[in-house]
C-alpha cells in the first residue's frame, strides 16, 4: 500500500518537473546549469584524489 502511494507521489513530482522544464525561462536556467556543470567536470576540481 505504501509503495503505491510512493509511486503516485513520484509520478506527480515528475510531471511537475517536466511541466516546469517546458517553460522558456526555465529552459535558459537549465541550459546554463548544464553548461556550468560540464565546464566544472572538464576543468577538474583542482583537488588531489589522494591515491
C-alpha positions as CSV (number, residue, x, y, z in Angstrom):
1,X,0.0,0.0,0.0
2,X,2.8,2.4,0.9
3,X,4.6,1.6,-2.3
4,X,1.6,2.6,-4.3
5,X,1.4,6.0,-2.6
6,X,5.2,6.4,-3.1
7,X,4.8,5.7,-6.9
8,X,1.8,8.1,-7.1
9,X,3.8,10.9,-5.4
10,X,6.8,10.3,-7.5
11,X,4.8,10.4,-10.8
12,X,3.2,13.7,-9.6
13,X,6.6,15.2,-8.9
14,X,8.0,14.0,-12.2
15,X,5.0,15.5,-14.1
16,X,5.5,18.9,-12.3
17,X,9.3,18.9,-13.1
18,X,8.6,18.2,-16.8
19,X,5.9,20.9,-16.8
20,X,8.3,23.5,-15.3
21,X,11.1,22.4,-17.7
22,X,9.0,23.3,-20.7
23,X,8.8,26.9,-19.7
24,X,11.2,29.1,-21.8
25,X,12.6,31.0,-18.8
26,X,13.4,27.7,-17.0
27,X,14.9,26.2,-20.2
28,X,17.5,29.0,-20.1
29,X,18.3,28.3,-16.5
30,X,18.6,24.6,-17.2
31,X,20.9,25.1,-20.1
32,X,23.2,27.4,-18.1
33,X,23.2,24.9,-15.2
34,X,24.2,22.1,-17.5
35,X,27.0,24.1,-19.2
36,X,28.3,25.2,-15.8
37,X,28.3,21.6,-14.7
38,X,30.1,20.4,-17.8
39,X,32.7,23.1,-17.6
40,X,33.3,22.1,-14.0
41,X,33.7,18.5,-14.9
42,X,36.2,19.3,-17.8
43,X,38.3,21.6,-15.7
44,X,38.5,19.4,-12.7
45,X,38.2,20.5,-9.1
46,X,41.9,21.1,-8.6
47,X,41.9,18.8,-5.6
48,X,44.1,15.7,-5.3
49,X,42.3,12.4,-5.2
50,X,44.7,11.1,-2.6
51,X,45.6,7.8,-4.3
